[in-house]
Amino acid sequence: MIDLSSSESLVSDDIDLSKTVGEIYADDAKMSMRNVNVFYDEKQAIDNVSLDLARNQVTALIGPSGCGKSTFLRCLNRMNDTIPICRVEGDLRLEDEDIYAKKLDPVLLRARVGMVFQKPNPFPKSIYDNVAYGPKIHGLATNKAELDEIVVSSLQRAGLFNEVKDRLDAPGTGLSGGQQQRLCIARTIAVSPEVILMDEPASALDPIATAVIEELIDELREKYTIAIVTHSMQQAARVSQTTAYFHMGKLVEMGKTEQIFTNPVHELTENYITGRFG
Ligand SMILES: Nc1ncnc2c1ncn2[C@@H]1O[C@H](COP(=O)(O)OP(=O)(O)OP(=O)(O)O)[C@@H](O)[C@H]1O
C-alpha cells in the first residue's frame, strides 16, 4: 500500500485522504472508472480511484510529480498492458462496456480511445502516410479517394491542413514541434476515436505552439471526450471543464475546474493550486 505518512511536510497528519471530495460522477459519462488500483510489481501507484469522464468535456488530471496521473491515464486505453510489471484492478468502462474484458481487443480499444503523448512522435513517414496509416490498418477506407478524404479532414480538424497541404509527401519529422504534435493529433483523429487521452501534450512546445494546441483542444471537445494530464495549472484552467486532483496515488478532489481553482474544498488541493507544493 502507499505509505501516506511519507507525504510532504506541508501535509498535516490529520488530513483525511480516505475518500475523494467533490463530484466524481458525471450525469452523462463517456467513461466510468470504479475502484481502480494499479501496481508496478508490489508498488501501488493508484489507490482505489473512481471517476467519470463526462461526454464532450475536457477533464484535466493534475497533481504533483509521481502522483499517478499518467499511470491512471494509461489505464483508460490499456496502454499499461505494454508494461509487463504493471497490474490494473477495478472496473473501467467505455459506454458501459468493460474495457478490460478478455474478449476485447486492446488494439481496437486504442482506436476508440486514442492517445497523444508528451513528445510528438510522428512515424518516419510522409505527412500523408502518418495520418493514413491508422485508417489503412483498420480498414476504414475502401479506396484511395476515401483515404484522401480521411487524411484531409483529419489534418483540417487538427488545424494543420493549410500549413502542409502543399507538401503532404514531405516527412512528418521535418515539421516544427508544434506542427508535429498537431500531426499526431490528426493521426489520432483519423481512426475516428471517441475519447482522446493527452499526456502533457504541450510540455515540449513553445508558448505560441502551446496556445494553438490549447485552442485546438477546446474545438475538439465538440466531437470527442478528452482527458489531459498537465503540469500547468494555467493550462488546466484554460482548457478543461472538470479537474481531478491526484496526490500520492489517490484522487483527492474532483469538480468543476472553476471551483477547483477558486474554491477548492480539500486542504491538499488548496496547497497545490496555491503553489505550496508540487
Ligand atoms: N514503468 C514503470 N515502472 C515502475 N514504476 C513506475 C512506472 N511508471 C511509473 N511508475 C511509478 O508510479 C508512480 C506514478 O508515476 P506516474 O508517472 O504515473 O506519475 P505522474 O503523476 O504522471 O508523474 P509526472 O507528473 O512526474 O509525470 C511513480 O512512483 C512512478 O515512479
The ligand as an SDF file (V2000), in Angstrom:
LIG
                    3D

 31 33  0  0  0  0  0  0  0  0999 V2000
    7.0120    1.7570  -15.8600 N   0  0  0  0  0  0  0  0  0  0  0  0
    7.0610    1.9300  -14.5320 C   0  0  0  0  0  0  0  0  0  0  0  0
    7.6660    1.0240  -13.7290 N   0  0  0  0  0  0  0  0  0  0  0  0
    7.7170    1.1810  -12.3940 C   0  0  0  0  0  0  0  0  0  0  0  0
    7.1710    2.2330  -11.7430 N   0  0  0  0  0  0  0  0  0  0  0  0
    6.5670    3.1710  -12.4780 C   0  0  0  0  0  0  0  0  0  0  0  0
    6.4680    3.0840  -13.9050 C   0  0  0  0  0  0  0  0  0  0  0  0
    5.8020    4.1660  -14.3730 N   0  0  0  0  0  0  0  0  0  0  0  0
    5.5030    4.9130  -13.2830 C   0  0  0  0  0  0  0  0  0  0  0  0
    5.9540    4.3200  -12.1440 N   0  0  0  0  0  0  0  0  0  0  0  0
    5.8210    4.8290  -10.7710 C   0  0  0  0  0  0  0  0  0  0  0  0
    4.4450    5.0320  -10.4990 O   0  0  0  0  0  0  0  0  0  0  0  0
    4.2590    6.2480   -9.7620 C   0  0  0  0  0  0  0  0  0  0  0  0
    3.3260    7.1670  -10.5600 C   0  0  0  0  0  0  0  0  0  0  0  0
    4.0180    7.5820  -11.7370 O   0  0  0  0  0  0  0  0  0  0  0  0
    3.3020    8.4230  -12.8840 P   0  0  0  0  0  0  0  0  0  0  0  0
    4.2930    8.5780  -13.9850 O   0  0  0  0  0  0  0  0  0  0  0  0
    2.0040    7.8220  -13.1870 O   0  0  0  0  0  0  0  0  0  0  0  0
    3.0850    9.7990  -12.1230 O   0  0  0  0  0  0  0  0  0  0  0  0
    2.7560   11.2390  -12.7230 P   0  0  0  0  0  0  0  0  0  0  0  0
    1.8570   11.8980  -11.7460 O   0  0  0  0  0  0  0  0  0  0  0  0
    2.2710   11.1260  -14.1120 O   0  0  0  0  0  0  0  0  0  0  0  0
    4.1930   11.8890  -12.6780 O   0  0  0  0  0  0  0  0  0  0  0  0
    4.8320   13.0470  -13.5800 P   0  0  0  0  0  0  0  0  0  0  0  0
    3.9720   14.2450  -13.3580 O   0  0  0  0  0  0  0  0  0  0  0  0
    6.2050   13.2140  -12.9990 O   0  0  0  0  0  0  0  0  0  0  0  0
    4.8400   12.5640  -14.9920 O   0  0  0  0  0  0  0  0  0  0  0  0
    5.6420    6.8380   -9.5370 C   0  0  0  0  0  0  0  0  0  0  0  0
    6.0900    6.4440   -8.2620 O   0  0  0  0  0  0  0  0  0  0  0  0
    6.4770    6.1990  -10.6240 C   0  0  0  0  0  0  0  0  0  0  0  0
    7.8130    6.0780  -10.2280 O   0  0  0  0  0  0  0  0  0  0  0  0
  1  2  1  0
  2  3  1  0
  2  7  2  0
  3  4  2  0
  4  5  1  0
  5  6  2  0
  6  7  1  0
  6 10  1  0
  7  8  1  0
  8  9  2  0
  9 10  1  0
 10 11  1  0
 11 12  1  0
 11 30  1  0
 12 13  1  0
 13 14  1  0
 13 28  1  0
 14 15  1  0
 15 16  1  0
 16 17  2  0
 16 18  1  0
 16 19  1  0
 19 20  1  0
 20 21  2  0
 20 22  1  0
 20 23  1  0
 23 24  1  0
 24 25  2  0
 24 26  1  0
 24 27  1  0
 28 29  1  0
 28 30  1  0
 30 31  1  0
M  END
$$$$
